[in-house]
Amino acid sequence: MAHAEGLYRAVIDSRPELLPWMPWAREPTLEGNIALTARDEQAWREDRFYHFAVIEKGSDLALGIAGLNLEGASSPELHYWIRTDHAGHGLATEAARALIEWAGQELHAPRLTLWAGSENHASRRVAAKLGFVHLGPLDWRPEGGLGDFPAESYELVLRPG
């Protein structure tokens, strides 16, 4: 809950870029963000997903989220976003790389998955930088803030089976 307000501000400041991919960017409110944060904290306690706030050293500015979703997936699913005014500097890659290491050590995950919108070139670049292998198009269409969209599937093997 400590970063709920800062993350809300990051969503508002980055809404045009988040909206195509994130349904929660449709009509963000501070109250809604606080409720999402409380839900995320409960989900952490239940080992359903783990969201980490990405915070800038020195300024304590909330930059975004890096997280793992374990709900309904055979492998943890990685996701990330960084506020627009700090994008393009490798921060999503840095945060995701730390989370990948954490997932291997703490969750003993043998592999991770992720998906990114087919036209979300920034997220797809991050996946490639992290060493994820492109598996092809998803066989379903995720819901974004502007409707559903085509997306691509990726996988990263952490421990060969």
N, C-alpha and C positions, 0 to 999 in steps of 0.2 A: 504494500500500500504506500510505501514511502515515496515511490516515483510515479504514482498514478496521475497526479496533476501535470508533472513534466512530460509524461508520455502523451497525455491528452493534448498538450500544446504542440508536441511533435507531430501528432496526427493532424491537427488543424493546419499547421504550417506545411504539411506534406500531402494534404488531402487530394489535390489534383493528380498526383502521381500514384497514390495508393488506391484511389477509387476504382480503377478498372479491375484490380486484382483482389480487393478486400471488401467483403460485404459490410463489415463493421465501420467502414469509412463513409457509408452513405450519409448518415446524420449523426455524427459523433457529438456526445455531450460529456461534460465532466462527470455527471452522475453515472452515466452508462459506462464510462471508463473505470470509475471506482468499482462498479459492480463486476466488470470483467476482471479486474485485478483480484477482487475477493474470490471470484470463481476460479481463477488461475491458482491462487494460493490453496484452495480446497483441492483442486485437481492434483497439485504437487503432493499434498499429503496422501492422496489416494493412488499415487504413482501412475496417473493418467497422462499428464504432460508437465513439462518443465519449461517455464519461460524465464529468461534472464533479461533484465533491463540492461541495455548498453548505455553506460554513463561516461561522459567525457571526463578524463582526469583533470583535476585542477578547478574546472568550472562547475562540475556536478550537473552539467546539462544532460537531460535525457535525450539520447540519440536514436533509440529504437529498441527492437527486441530481437533476440536470438532464442530459439526454443526447439524443443523436441516434443512431438506428439506421439503417444504410445497407444492411443485409443483406436481399437479396431484395425491396427496395422500389424503385419507380421514382423516388421522391423521399425524402430523409431524413425519418425519422419521429421527431417530438419526443416525449419523455416526461419526466415530473417527479414528484417527491413530496417533501413536507416533513414532518418529524416532527410529530406531533399537537400537542404542547405549544407549537409555534410556528406552527401553521396559522392561517389567517384574518387574517394581517397583510400579505398581498401579497408574501410572499417567493417563492412559486412563480412568480408573475407576473414579479417582478423578475429572478429567475434565468433563466427561460425567455426573457424579452425580451433579455437579454444573449446568450444562446445563439443566438437568432434572428439577431441582428446578426453574431455570429461566423460562423454558417453562411453568411450572405450574403457576407461578406468572405473567409473562408478556404476555404470549399467551393464558392463561386460557385453555390450552390443556387438555382434559379429558383423553387422552391416547397418547402414543407414540408407534411407530413401529420401527423395525430395521431388517435388514437382514445381514447375514454373510455367507461367503463361507462355504460349508459343511466341508471342510478341513482346514478352517482358525480357528484353535483351540484357538488361543489367543483372537480373537474377540468374539468367542462364550463364552469363559470364562468370559470376561468382561460383556457380556450381562447377564450371570447368576449371577455374583456378584451384578449387578445393580437391580436384581429382575425381569428381563424380563422373560416372560413365553414362552417357545418354542412351536410354533404352528405347526411345521412340515416343510417339504420342500416347497420352493417357487414353484409356478406353471409356472415359467419362469426362464430362465438362464441369469444372469447378464453377462455383458461383462467385462472381465479383460484385462490386457495388453498382455496376451498370448492366448486370445480367451475366449469363454464363459465357465461358470462353474456352477455346482450345488450349490444351496445356501439354507439356512434355514431361516424361518420367525419367528419373535419374537414380543411380545406385552407387554407393561407395562401400566396398568390402573392407572392413577393419581387421578381421581375423578370418583367414581362409578356413572354410568348413572342413 
